[in-house]
Amino acid sequence: MPDHGNVLNDLPPSGGDERFDTLFTRADTRVERIVSHCHASPPGFWYDQAQAEWVMVVQGEAVIAFADGERRAMRAGDWLTIPPHRRHRVESTGEGTVWLAVHVD
């Protein structure tokens, strides 16, 4: 795993699946770069993760929906913390959206 880089370099082109790249990992922490091109979670699918997650939109835009009805529209610079087992889904993303996600056990 590299020890430095730029989250906006070497972005994959649109047209494929979302891209998940692990940037840093330790026993209880993982940092990922996620690149989305107009992706969304499948209909009816909810993430229900055992670990806390902190996410930030570095570039682009996205909408996160929670099972309790809350929706968060996010744009570059916005971040949020998702507690363990708070069911959520990606409702939409813009073309070329880049995220940072930090997962902590």
TILUMSE-264023 format. One record per atom (N, C-alpha, C, O): x, y, z; residue in one letter; residue number from 1; atom name. Coordinates in nm, 3 decimals. Layout:
<marpas>
+---------+---------+---------+-----+-----+------+
:      c1 :      c2 :      c3 : res :   n : atom :
+---------+---------+---------+-----+-----+------+
:       X :       Y :       Z :   A : NUM :   CA :
...
+---------+---------+---------+-----+-----+------+
</marpas>
This chain:
<marpas>
+---------+---------+---------+-----+-----+------+
:      c1 :      c2 :      c3 : res :   n : atom :
+---------+---------+---------+-----+-----+------+
:   0.086 :  -0.118 :   0.000 :   M :   1 :    N :
:   0.000 :   0.000 :   0.000 :   M :   1 :   CA :
:   0.090 :   0.123 :   0.000 :   M :   1 :    C :
:   0.183 :   0.133 :   0.080 :   M :   1 :    O :
:   0.063 :   0.217 :  -0.090 :   P :   2 :    N :
:   0.145 :   0.340 :  -0.095 :   P :   2 :   CA :
:   0.136 :   0.419 :   0.035 :   P :   2 :    C :
:   0.039 :   0.407 :   0.110 :   P :   2 :    O :
:   0.238 :   0.500 :   0.062 :   D :   3 :    N :
:   0.236 :   0.582 :   0.183 :   D :   3 :   CA :
:   0.204 :   0.729 :   0.155 :   D :   3 :    C :
:   0.212 :   0.812 :   0.245 :   D :   3 :    O :
:   0.168 :   0.761 :   0.030 :   H :   4 :    N :
:   0.126 :   0.897 :  -0.006 :   H :   4 :   CA :
:   0.051 :   0.892 :  -0.139 :   H :   4 :    C :
:   0.053 :   0.791 :  -0.209 :   H :   4 :    O :
:  -0.014 :   1.001 :  -0.173 :   G :   5 :    N :
:  -0.088 :   1.007 :  -0.298 :   G :   5 :   CA :
:  -0.180 :   1.127 :  -0.301 :   G :   5 :    C :
:  -0.171 :   1.216 :  -0.217 :   G :   5 :    O :
:  -0.268 :   1.128 :  -0.399 :   N :   6 :    N :
:  -0.366 :   1.235 :  -0.416 :   N :   6 :   CA :
:  -0.498 :   1.168 :  -0.450 :   N :   6 :    C :
:  -0.506 :   1.094 :  -0.548 :   N :   6 :    O :
:  -0.601 :   1.193 :  -0.371 :   V :   7 :    N :
:  -0.730 :   1.124 :  -0.391 :   V :   7 :   CA :
:  -0.796 :   1.159 :  -0.524 :   V :   7 :    C :
:  -0.889 :   1.090 :  -0.566 :   V :   7 :    O :
:  -0.749 :   1.266 :  -0.589 :   L :   8 :    N :
:  -0.811 :   1.306 :  -0.716 :   L :   8 :   CA :
:  -0.731 :   1.259 :  -0.838 :   L :   8 :    C :
:  -0.768 :   1.288 :  -0.951 :   L :   8 :    O :
:  -0.622 :   1.187 :  -0.815 :   N :   9 :    N :
:  -0.543 :   1.133 :  -0.926 :   N :   9 :   CA :
:  -0.593 :   0.995 :  -0.965 :   N :   9 :    C :
:  -0.648 :   0.921 :  -0.884 :   N :   9 :    O :
:  -0.573 :   0.961 :  -1.093 :   D :  10 :    N :
:  -0.604 :   0.827 :  -1.144 :   D :  10 :   CA :
:  -0.748 :   0.786 :  -1.119 :   D :  10 :    C :
:  -0.774 :   0.673 :  -1.076 :   D :  10 :    O :
:  -0.841 :   0.876 :  -1.145 :   L :  11 :    N :
:  -0.983 :   0.844 :  -1.128 :   L :  11 :   CA :
:  -1.028 :   0.754 :  -1.242 :   L :  11 :    C :
:  -0.992 :   0.777 :  -1.358 :   L :  11 :    O :
:  -1.107 :   0.651 :  -1.211 :   P :  12 :    N :
:  -1.156 :   0.563 :  -1.318 :   P :  12 :   CA :
:  -1.259 :   0.635 :  -1.404 :   P :  12 :    C :
:  -1.329 :   0.724 :  -1.356 :   P :  12 :    O :
:  -1.269 :   0.597 :  -1.532 :   P :  13 :    N :
:  -1.369 :   0.660 :  -1.620 :   P :  13 :   CA :
:  -1.510 :   0.616 :  -1.583 :   P :  13 :    C :
:  -1.529 :   0.515 :  -1.515 :   P :  13 :    O :
:  -1.607 :   0.692 :  -1.627 :   S :  14 :    N :
:  -1.746 :   0.654 :  -1.603 :   S :  14 :   CA :
:  -1.780 :   0.531 :  -1.686 :   S :  14 :    C :
:  -1.708 :   0.494 :  -1.779 :   S :  14 :    O :
:  -1.890 :   0.469 :  -1.649 :   G :  15 :    N :
:  -1.937 :   0.355 :  -1.726 :   G :  15 :   CA :
:  -1.922 :   0.221 :  -1.656 :   G :  15 :    C :
:  -1.983 :   0.123 :  -1.698 :   G :  15 :    O :
:  -1.842 :   0.215 :  -1.552 :   G :  16 :    N :
:  -1.824 :   0.089 :  -1.480 :   G :  16 :   CA :
:  -1.888 :   0.093 :  -1.344 :   G :  16 :    C :
:  -1.971 :   0.179 :  -1.314 :   G :  16 :    O :
:  -1.849 :  -0.003 :  -1.262 :   D :  17 :    N :
:  -1.897 :  -0.009 :  -1.124 :   D :  17 :   CA :
:  -1.831 :   0.101 :  -1.042 :   D :  17 :    C :
:  -1.731 :   0.161 :  -1.082 :   D :  17 :    O :
:  -1.889 :   0.126 :  -0.925 :   E :  18 :    N :
:  -1.821 :   0.215 :  -0.830 :   E :  18 :   CA :
:  -1.685 :   0.156 :  -0.800 :   E :  18 :    C :
:  -1.667 :   0.034 :  -0.801 :   E :  18 :    O :
:  -1.588 :   0.243 :  -0.772 :   R :  19 :    N :
:  -1.452 :   0.198 :  -0.744 :   R :  19 :   CA :
:  -1.419 :   0.226 :  -0.599 :   R :  19 :    C :
:  -1.436 :   0.339 :  -0.552 :   R :  19 :    O :
:  -1.371 :   0.124 :  -0.527 :   F :  20 :    N :
:  -1.332 :   0.134 :  -0.387 :   F :  20 :   CA :
:  -1.183 :   0.105 :  -0.378 :   F :  20 :    C :
:  -1.137 :  -0.003 :  -0.414 :   F :  20 :    O :
:  -1.106 :   0.203 :  -0.329 :   D :  21 :    N :
:  -0.962 :   0.186 :  -0.311 :   D :  21 :   CA :
:  -0.928 :   0.209 :  -0.164 :   D :  21 :    C :
:  -0.959 :   0.314 :  -0.109 :   D :  21 :    O :
:  -0.866 :   0.110 :  -0.100 :   T :  22 :    N :
:  -0.822 :   0.126 :   0.038 :   T :  22 :   CA :
:  -0.694 :   0.208 :   0.038 :   T :  22 :    C :
:  -0.595 :   0.171 :  -0.025 :   T :  22 :    O :
:  -0.696 :   0.319 :   0.111 :   L :  23 :    N :
:  -0.581 :   0.409 :   0.119 :   L :  23 :   CA :
:  -0.497 :   0.384 :   0.244 :   L :  23 :    C :
:  -0.376 :   0.408 :   0.245 :   L :  23 :    O :
:  -0.563 :   0.336 :   0.350 :   F :  24 :    N :
:  -0.494 :   0.316 :   0.478 :   F :  24 :   CA :
:  -0.572 :   0.213 :   0.556 :   F :  24 :    C :
:  -0.695 :   0.214 :   0.556 :   F :  24 :    O :
:  -0.502 :   0.125 :   0.623 :   T :  25 :    N :
:  -0.569 :   0.028 :   0.709 :   T :  25 :   CA :
:  -0.483 :  -0.004 :   0.830 :   T :  25 :    C :
:  -0.361 :  -0.014 :   0.820 :   T :  25 :    O :
:  -0.550 :  -0.021 :   0.944 :   R :  26 :    N :
:  -0.489 :  -0.064 :   1.068 :   R :  26 :   CA :
:  -0.590 :  -0.159 :   1.133 :   R :  26 :    C :
:  -0.697 :  -0.183 :   1.077 :   R :  26 :    O :
:  -0.558 :  -0.212 :   1.248 :   A :  27 :    N :
:  -0.640 :  -0.315 :   1.312 :   A :  27 :   CA :
:  -0.789 :  -0.280 :   1.317 :   A :  27 :    C :
:  -0.873 :  -0.365 :   1.287 :   A :  27 :    O :
:  -0.822 :  -0.158 :   1.354 :   D :  28 :    N :
:  -0.963 :  -0.123 :   1.369 :   D :  28 :   CA :
:  -1.008 :  -0.006 :   1.283 :   D :  28 :    C :
:  -1.116 :   0.049 :   1.304 :   D :  28 :    O :
:  -0.927 :   0.034 :   1.185 :   T :  29 :    N :
:  -0.958 :   0.150 :   1.102 :   T :  29 :   CA :
:  -0.923 :   0.122 :   0.957 :   T :  29 :    C :
:  -0.818 :   0.065 :   0.927 :   T :  29 :    O :
:  -1.013 :   0.163 :   0.866 :   R :  30 :    N :
:  -0.987 :   0.153 :   0.723 :   R :  30 :   CA :
:  -1.032 :   0.282 :   0.656 :   R :  30 :    C :
:  -1.144 :   0.329 :   0.680 :   R :  30 :    O :
:  -0.947 :   0.341 :   0.572 :   V :  31 :    N :
:  -0.979 :   0.462 :   0.496 :   V :  31 :   CA :
:  -0.989 :   0.422 :   0.350 :   V :  31 :    C :
:  -0.897 :   0.360 :   0.295 :   V :  31 :    O :
:  -1.100 :   0.457 :   0.287 :   E :  32 :    N :
:  -1.122 :   0.425 :   0.146 :   E :  32 :   CA :
:  -1.147 :   0.550 :   0.064 :   E :  32 :    C :
:  -1.202 :   0.649 :   0.114 :   E :  32 :    O :
:  -1.107 :   0.545 :  -0.061 :   R :  33 :    N :
:  -1.153 :   0.641 :  -0.161 :   R :  33 :   CA :
:  -1.257 :   0.567 :  -0.242 :   R :  33 :    C :
:  -1.234 :   0.455 :  -0.288 :   R :  33 :    O :
:  -1.371 :   0.631 :  -0.261 :   I :  34 :    N :
:  -1.479 :   0.573 :  -0.341 :   I :  34 :   CA :
:  -1.505 :   0.670 :  -0.456 :   I :  34 :    C :
:  -1.521 :   0.790 :  -0.434 :   I :  34 :    O :
:  -1.509 :   0.617 :  -0.578 :   V :  35 :    N :
:  -1.541 :   0.698 :  -0.695 :   V :  35 :   CA :
:  -1.674 :   0.649 :  -0.752 :   V :  35 :    C :
:  -1.687 :   0.531 :  -0.787 :   V :  35 :    O :
:  -1.771 :   0.739 :  -0.761 :   S :  36 :    N :
:  -1.905 :   0.708 :  -0.809 :   S :  36 :   CA :
:  -1.937 :   0.791 :  -0.932 :   S :  36 :    C :
:  -1.907 :   0.911 :  -0.937 :   S :  36 :    O :
:  -1.996 :   0.729 :  -1.031 :   H :  37 :    N :
:  -2.040 :   0.798 :  -1.152 :   H :  37 :   CA :
:  -2.190 :   0.774 :  -1.168 :   H :  37 :    C :
:  -2.233 :   0.683 :  -1.239 :   H :  37 :    O :
:  -2.270 :   0.858 :  -1.102 :   C :  38 :    N :
:  -2.416 :   0.847 :  -1.108 :   C :  38 :   CA :
:  -2.464 :   0.713 :  -1.055 :   C :  38 :    C :
:  -2.561 :   0.657 :  -1.106 :   C :  38 :    O :
:  -2.398 :   0.659 :  -0.953 :   H :  39 :    N :
:  -2.436 :   0.533 :  -0.892 :   H :  39 :   CA :
:  -2.535 :   0.557 :  -0.778 :   H :  39 :    C :
:  -2.546 :   0.667 :  -0.724 :   H :  39 :    O :
:  -2.606 :   0.450 :  -0.744 :   A :  40 :    N :
:  -2.697 :   0.449 :  -0.630 :   A :  40 :   CA :
:  -2.704 :   0.307 :  -0.578 :   A :  40 :    C :
:  -2.674 :   0.212 :  -0.650 :   A :  40 :    O :
:  -2.743 :   0.293 :  -0.452 :   S :  41 :    N :
:  -2.766 :   0.159 :  -0.397 :   S :  41 :   CA :
:  -2.884 :   0.096 :  -0.471 :   S :  41 :    C :
:  -2.974 :   0.166 :  -0.516 :   S :  41 :    O :
:  -2.883 :  -0.036 :  -0.485 :   P :  42 :    N :
:  -2.996 :  -0.102 :  -0.551 :   P :  42 :   CA :
:  -3.127 :  -0.074 :  -0.476 :   P :  42 :    C :
:  -3.125 :  -0.055 :  -0.354 :   P :  42 :    O :
:  -3.239 :  -0.073 :  -0.546 :   P :  43 :    N :
:  -3.368 :  -0.050 :  -0.480 :   P :  43 :   CA :
:  -3.389 :  -0.150 :  -0.365 :   P :  43 :    C :
:  -3.367 :  -0.270 :  -0.381 :   P :  43 :    O :
:  -3.431 :  -0.098 :  -0.252 :   G :  44 :    N :
:  -3.459 :  -0.182 :  -0.137 :   G :  44 :   CA :
:  -3.338 :  -0.226 :  -0.057 :   G :  44 :    C :
:  -3.353 :  -0.291 :   0.047 :   G :  44 :    O :
:  -3.216 :  -0.192 :  -0.102 :   F :  45 :    N :
:  -3.094 :  -0.231 :  -0.032 :   F :  45 :   CA :
:  -3.058 :  -0.127 :   0.073 :   F :  45 :    C :
:  -3.066 :  -0.007 :   0.047 :   F :  45 :    O :
:  -3.019 :  -0.173 :   0.192 :   W :  46 :    N :
:  -2.975 :  -0.085 :   0.301 :   W :  46 :   CA :
:  -2.843 :  -0.136 :   0.356 :   W :  46 :    C :
:  -2.829 :  -0.256 :   0.381 :   W :  46 :    O :
:  -2.747 :  -0.047 :   0.374 :   Y :  47 :    N :
:  -2.626 :  -0.081 :   0.448 :   Y :  47 :   CA :
:  -2.664 :  -0.087 :   0.596 :   Y :  47 :    C :
:  -2.737 :  -0.002 :   0.645 :   Y :  47 :    O :
:  -2.613 :  -0.187 :   0.666 :   D :  48 :    N :
:  -2.634 :  -0.202 :   0.810 :   D :  48 :   CA :
:  -2.501 :  -0.252 :   0.866 :   D :  48 :    C :
:  -2.481 :  -0.372 :   0.886 :   D :  48 :    O :
:  -2.411 :  -0.159 :   0.891 :   Q :  49 :    N :
:  -2.272 :  -0.192 :   0.923 :   Q :  49 :   CA :
:  -2.247 :  -0.198 :   1.073 :   Q :  49 :    C :
:  -2.303 :  -0.119 :   1.149 :   Q :  49 :    O :
:  -2.163 :  -0.292 :   1.114 :   A :  50 :    N :
:  -2.130 :  -0.308 :   1.255 :   A :  50 :   CA :
:  -2.035 :  -0.199 :   1.303 :   A :  50 :    C :
:  -2.026 :  -0.174 :   1.423 :   A :  50 :    O :
:  -1.964 :  -0.134 :   1.212 :   Q :  51 :    N :
:  -1.869 :  -0.030 :   1.251 :   Q :  51 :   CA :
:  -1.924 :   0.110 :   1.220 :   Q :  51 :    C :
:  -2.013 :   0.126 :   1.137 :   Q :  51 :    O :
:  -1.868 :   0.209 :   1.290 :   A :  52 :    N :
:  -1.901 :   0.348 :   1.261 :   A :  52 :   CA :
:  -1.835 :   0.386 :   1.128 :   A :  52 :    C :
:  -1.730 :   0.332 :   1.093 :   A :  52 :    O :
:  -1.897 :   0.479 :   1.057 :   E :  53 :    N :
:  -1.840 :   0.525 :   0.930 :   E :  53 :   CA :
:  -1.849 :   0.678 :   0.924 :   E :  53 :    C :
:  -1.952 :   0.737 :   0.955 :   E :  53 :    O :
:  -1.738 :   0.738 :   0.884 :   W :  54 :    N :
:  -1.732 :   0.882 :   0.859 :   W :  54 :   CA :
:  -1.711 :   0.896 :   0.709 :   W :  54 :    C :
:  -1.618 :   0.838 :   0.654 :   W :  54 :    O :
:  -1.797 :   0.974 :   0.642 :   V :  55 :    N :
:  -1.782 :   0.994 :   0.498 :   V :  55 :   CA :
:  -1.779 :   1.142 :   0.465 :   V :  55 :    C :
:  -1.843 :   1.224 :   0.530 :   V :  55 :    O :
:  -1.702 :   1.174 :   0.361 :   M :  56 :    N :
:  -1.692 :   1.311 :   0.312 :   M :  56 :   CA :
:  -1.696 :   1.308 :   0.161 :   M :  56 :    C :
:  -1.631 :   1.223 :   0.098 :   M :  56 :    O :
:  -1.771 :   1.400 :   0.101 :   V :  57 :    N :
:  -1.768 :   1.418 :  -0.044 :   V :  57 :   CA :
:  -1.653 :   1.514 :  -0.073 :   V :  57 :    C :
:  -1.656 :   1.630 :  -0.032 :   V :  57 :    O :
:  -1.553 :   1.465 :  -0.144 :   V :  58 :    N :
:  -1.437 :   1.547 :  -0.182 :   V :  58 :   CA :
:  -1.470 :   1.627 :  -0.306 :   V :  58 :    C :
:  -1.432 :   1.744 :  -0.318 :   V :  58 :    O :
:  -1.540 :   1.563 :  -0.399 :   Q :  59 :    N :
:  -1.574 :   1.625 :  -0.528 :   Q :  59 :   CA :
:  -1.708 :   1.567 :  -0.570 :   Q :  59 :    C :
:  -1.734 :   1.448 :  -0.551 :   Q :  59 :    O :
:  -1.793 :   1.650 :  -0.627 :   G :  60 :    N :
:  -1.922 :   1.603 :  -0.677 :   G :  60 :   CA :
:  -2.034 :   1.625 :  -0.577 :   G :  60 :    C :
:  -2.032 :   1.718 :  -0.497 :   G :  60 :    O :
:  -2.133 :   1.534 :  -0.585 :   E :  61 :    N :
:  -2.251 :   1.547 :  -0.500 :   E :  61 :   CA :
:  -2.315 :   1.411 :  -0.480 :   E :  61 :    C :
:  -2.297 :   1.320 :  -0.561 :   E :  61 :    O :
:  -2.391 :   1.399 :  -0.371 :   A :  62 :    N :
:  -2.456 :   1.273 :  -0.340 :   A :  62 :   CA :
:  -2.573 :   1.299 :  -0.247 :   A :  62 :    C :
:  -2.583 :   1.404 :  -0.184 :   A :  62 :    O :
:  -2.662 :   1.200 :  -0.240 :   V :  63 :    N :
:  -2.771 :   1.203 :  -0.144 :   V :  63 :   CA :
:  -2.768 :   1.070 :  -0.070 :   V :  63 :    C :
:  -2.771 :   0.963 :  -0.131 :   V :  63 :    O :
:  -2.762 :   1.078 :   0.063 :   I :  64 :    N :
:  -2.768 :   0.962 :   0.150 :   I :  64 :   CA :
:  -2.906 :   0.959 :   0.213 :   I :  64 :    C :
:  -2.953 :   1.060 :   0.266 :   I :  64 :    O :
:  -2.972 :   0.843 :   0.209 :   A :  65 :    N :
:  -3.102 :   0.825 :   0.272 :   A :  65 :   CA :
:  -3.088 :   0.729 :   0.388 :   A :  65 :    C :
:  -3.013 :   0.632 :   0.380 :   A :  65 :    O :
:  -3.160 :   0.756 :   0.495 :   F :  66 :    N :
:  -3.159 :   0.671 :   0.614 :   F :  66 :   CA :
:  -3.294 :   0.603 :   0.628 :   F :  66 :    C :
:  -3.396 :   0.656 :   0.584 :   F :  66 :    O :
:  -3.295 :   0.485 :   0.689 :   A :  67 :    N :
:  -3.417 :   0.408 :   0.703 :   A :  67 :   CA :
:  -3.523 :   0.480 :   0.785 :   A :  67 :    C :
:  -3.642 :   0.450 :   0.772 :   A :  67 :    O :
:  -3.482 :   0.575 :   0.870 :   D :  68 :    N :
:  -3.578 :   0.650 :   0.951 :   D :  68 :   CA :
:  -3.643 :   0.766 :   0.875 :   D :  68 :    C :
:  -3.722 :   0.841 :   0.931 :   D :  68 :    O :
:  -3.608 :   0.779 :   0.744 :   G :  69 :    N :
:  -3.668 :   0.883 :   0.661 :   G :  69 :   CA :
:  -3.582 :   1.006 :   0.640 :   G :  69 :    C :
:  -3.612 :   1.088 :   0.552 :   G :  69 :    O :
:  -3.475 :   1.022 :   0.717 :   E :  70 :    N :
:  -3.387 :   1.137 :   0.697 :   E :  70 :   CA :
:  -3.312 :   1.123 :   0.565 :   E :  70 :    C :
:  -3.274 :   1.012 :   0.526 :   E :  70 :    O :
:  -3.292 :   1.235 :   0.497 :   R :  71 :    N :
:  -3.213 :   1.239 :   0.374 :   R :  71 :   CA :
:  -3.110 :   1.350 :   0.389 :   R :  71 :    C :
:  -3.140 :   1.457 :   0.443 :   R :  71 :    O :
:  -2.988 :   1.323 :   0.342 :   R :  72 :    N :
:  -2.882 :   1.423 :   0.347 :   R :  72 :   CA :
:  -2.828 :   1.447 :   0.207 :   R :  72 :    C :
:  -2.767 :   1.358 :   0.148 :   R :  72 :    O :
:  -2.851 :   1.566 :   0.154 :   A :  73 :    N :
:  -2.788 :   1.606 :   0.028 :   A :  73 :   CA :
:  -2.648 :   1.656 :   0.062 :   A :  73 :    C :
:  -2.632 :   1.741 :   0.149 :   A :  73 :    O :
:  -2.548 :   1.603 :  -0.008 :   M :  74 :    N :
:  -2.410 :   1.637 :   0.022 :   M :  74 :   CA :
:  -2.343 :   1.691 :  -0.103 :   M :  74 :    C :
:  -2.371 :   1.647 :  -0.214 :   M :  74 :    O :
:  -2.253 :   1.787 :  -0.081 :   R :  75 :    N :
:  -2.172 :   1.840 :  -0.191 :   R :  75 :   CA :
:  -2.028 :   1.847 :  -0.144 :   R :  75 :    C :
:  -1.999 :   1.817 :  -0.028 :   R :  75 :    O :
:  -1.938 :   1.885 :  -0.231 :   A :  76 :    N :
:  -1.795 :   1.886 :  -0.198 :   A :  76 :   CA :
:  -1.770 :   1.957 :  -0.065 :   A :  76 :    C :
:  -1.815 :   2.069 :  -0.043 :   A :  76 :    O :
:  -1.697 :   1.889 :   0.023 :   G :  77 :    N :
:  -1.664 :   1.943 :   0.154 :   G :  77 :   CA :
:  -1.756 :   1.896 :   0.265 :   G :  77 :    C :
:  -1.719 :   1.905 :   0.383 :   G :  77 :    O :
:  -1.875 :   1.847 :   0.231 :   D :  78 :    N :
:  -1.968 :   1.800 :   0.334 :   D :  78 :   CA :
:  -1.926 :   1.663 :   0.386 :   D :  78 :    C :
:  -1.877 :   1.579 :   0.310 :   D :  78 :    O :
:  -1.945 :   1.642 :   0.516 :   W :  79 :    N :
:  -1.914 :   1.513 :   0.576 :   W :  79 :   CA :
:  -2.021 :   1.479 :   0.678 :   W :  79 :    C :
:  -2.094 :   1.566 :   0.724 :   W :  79 :    O :
:  -2.028 :   1.351 :   0.713 :   L :  80 :    N :
:  -2.120 :   1.307 :   0.816 :   L :  80 :   CA :
:  -2.067 :   1.179 :   0.880 :   L :  80 :    C :
:  -1.988 :   1.106 :   0.820 :   L :  80 :    O :
:  -2.112 :   1.154 :   1.002 :   T :  81 :    N :
:  -2.078 :   1.033 :   1.075 :   T :  81 :   CA :
:  -2.202 :   0.946 :   1.082 :   T :  81 :    C :
:  -2.310 :   0.993 :   1.118 :   T :  81 :    O :
:  -2.185 :   0.819 :   1.047 :   I :  82 :    N :
:  -2.295 :   0.723 :   1.051 :   I :  82 :   CA :
:  -2.265 :   0.624 :   1.163 :   I :  82 :    C :
:  -2.169 :   0.547 :   1.153 :   I :  82 :    O :
:  -2.346 :   0.624 :   1.268 :   P :  83 :    N :
:  -2.322 :   0.532 :   1.380 :   P :  83 :   CA :
:  -2.340 :   0.385 :   1.336 :   P :  83 :    C :
:  -2.406 :   0.358 :   1.236 :   P :  83 :    O :
:  -2.282 :   0.292 :   1.412 :   P :  84 :    N :
:  -2.302 :   0.151 :   1.381 :   P :  84 :   CA :
:  -2.451 :   0.115 :   1.373 :   P :  84 :    C :
:  -2.532 :   0.162 :   1.454 :   P :  84 :    O :
:  -2.485 :   0.034 :   1.277 :   H :  85 :    N :
:  -2.621 :  -0.020 :   1.257 :   H :  85 :   CA :
:  -2.727 :   0.085 :   1.224 :   H :  85 :    C :
:  -2.846 :   0.056 :   1.233 :   H :  85 :    O :
:  -2.686 :   0.205 :   1.185 :   R :  86 :    N :
:  -2.786 :   0.300 :   1.135 :   R :  86 :   CA :
:  -2.803 :   0.270 :   0.986 :   R :  86 :    C :
:  -2.715 :   0.299 :   0.905 :   R :  86 :    O :
:  -2.916 :   0.213 :   0.953 :   R :  87 :    N :
:  -2.940 :   0.170 :   0.816 :   R :  87 :   CA :
:  -2.945 :   0.290 :   0.722 :   R :  87 :    C :
:  -3.012 :   0.390 :   0.748 :   R :  87 :    O :
:  -2.870 :   0.278 :   0.611 :   H :  88 :    N :
:  -2.860 :   0.388 :   0.515 :   H :  88 :   CA :
:  -2.834 :   0.333 :   0.376 :   H :  88 :    C :
:  -2.797 :   0.217 :   0.359 :   H :  88 :    O :
:  -2.854 :   0.418 :   0.278 :   R :  89 :    N :
:  -2.829 :   0.382 :   0.139 :   R :  89 :   CA :
:  -2.785 :   0.506 :   0.063 :   R :  89 :    C :
:  -2.813 :   0.619 :   0.104 :   R :  89 :    O :
:  -2.717 :   0.484 :  -0.048 :   V :  90 :    N :
:  -2.680 :   0.594 :  -0.137 :   V :  90 :   CA :
:  -2.796 :   0.610 :  -0.234 :   V :  90 :    C :
:  -2.820 :   0.524 :  -0.319 :   V :  90 :    O :
:  -2.867 :   0.721 :  -0.222 :   E :  91 :    N :
:  -2.983 :   0.745 :  -0.308 :   E :  91 :   CA :
:  -2.940 :   0.790 :  -0.447 :   E :  91 :    C :
:  -3.001 :   0.751 :  -0.547 :   E :  91 :    O :
:  -2.834 :   0.872 :  -0.453 :   S :  92 :    N :
:  -2.785 :   0.917 :  -0.584 :   S :  92 :   CA :
:  -2.646 :   0.977 :  -0.567 :   S :  92 :    C :
:  -2.608 :   1.021 :  -0.458 :   S :  92 :    O :
:  -2.572 :   0.977 :  -0.678 :   T :  93 :    N :
:  -2.443 :   1.047 :  -0.682 :   T :  93 :   CA :
:  -2.434 :   1.117 :  -0.816 :   T :  93 :    C :
:  -2.498 :   1.077 :  -0.913 :   T :  93 :    O :
:  -2.353 :   1.222 :  -0.822 :   G :  94 :    N :
:  -2.327 :   1.291 :  -0.947 :   G :  94 :   CA :
:  -2.215 :   1.222 :  -1.023 :   G :  94 :    C :
:  -2.146 :   1.135 :  -0.970 :   G :  94 :    O :
:  -2.197 :   1.262 :  -1.145 :   E :  95 :    N :
:  -2.087 :   1.212 :  -1.229 :   E :  95 :   CA :
:  -1.955 :   1.254 :  -1.166 :   E :  95 :    C :
:  -1.936 :   1.371 :  -1.134 :   E :  95 :    O :
:  -1.864 :   1.159 :  -1.150 :   G :  96 :    N :
:  -1.731 :   1.190 :  -1.097 :   G :  96 :   CA :
:  -1.728 :   1.228 :  -0.950 :   G :  96 :    C :
:  -1.645 :   1.308 :  -0.908 :   G :  96 :    O :
:  -1.818 :   1.170 :  -0.870 :   T :  97 :    N :
:  -1.818 :   1.198 :  -0.727 :   T :  97 :   CA :
:  -1.707 :   1.118 :  -0.660 :   T :  97 :    C :
:  -1.695 :   0.997 :  -0.681 :   T :  97 :    O :
:  -1.627 :   1.186 :  -0.579 :   V :  98 :    N :
:  -1.518 :   1.122 :  -0.505 :   V :  98 :   CA :
:  -1.547 :   1.138 :  -0.357 :   V :  98 :    C :
:  -1.571 :   1.248 :  -0.309 :   V :  98 :    O :
:  -1.544 :   1.026 :  -0.284 :   W :  99 :    N :
:  -1.568 :   1.021 :  -0.141 :   W :  99 :   CA :
:  -1.442 :   0.979 :  -0.067 :   W :  99 :    C :
:  -1.355 :   0.913 :  -0.124 :   W :  99 :    O :
:  -1.434 :   1.017 :   0.058 :   L : 100 :    N :
:  -1.344 :   0.953 :   0.153 :   L : 100 :   CA :
:  -1.434 :   0.888 :   0.258 :   L : 100 :    C :
:  -1.526 :   0.951 :   0.309 :   L : 100 :    O :
:  -1.406 :   0.763 :   0.288 :   A : 101 :    N :
:  -1.482 :   0.691 :   0.390 :   A : 101 :   CA :
:  -1.385 :   0.634 :   0.491 :   A : 101 :    C :
:  -1.286 :   0.569 :   0.456 :   A : 101 :    O :
:  -1.414 :   0.658 :   0.618 :   V : 102 :    N :
:  -1.333 :   0.605 :   0.727 :   V : 102 :   CA :
:  -1.422 :   0.512 :   0.809 :   V : 102 :    C :
:  -1.522 :   0.554 :   0.866 :   V : 102 :    O :
:  -1.383 :   0.384 :   0.815 :   H : 103 :    N :
:  -1.457 :   0.282 :   0.889 :   H : 103 :   CA :
:  -1.379 :   0.252 :   1.017 :   H : 103 :    C :
:  -1.259 :   0.222 :   1.011 :   H : 103 :    O :
:  -1.447 :   0.259 :   1.132 :   V : 104 :    N :
:  -1.381 :   0.238 :   1.261 :   V : 104 :   CA :
:  -1.462 :   0.137 :   1.341 :   V : 104 :    C :
:  -1.582 :   0.155 :   1.364 :   V : 104 :    O :
:  -1.393 :   0.030 :   1.385 :   D : 105 :    N :
:  -1.459 :  -0.071 :   1.470 :   D : 105 :   CA :
:  -1.477 :  -0.019 :   1.609 :   D : 105 :    C :
:  -1.531 :  -0.089 :   1.695 :   D : 105 :    O :
+---------+---------+---------+-----+-----+------+
</marpas>
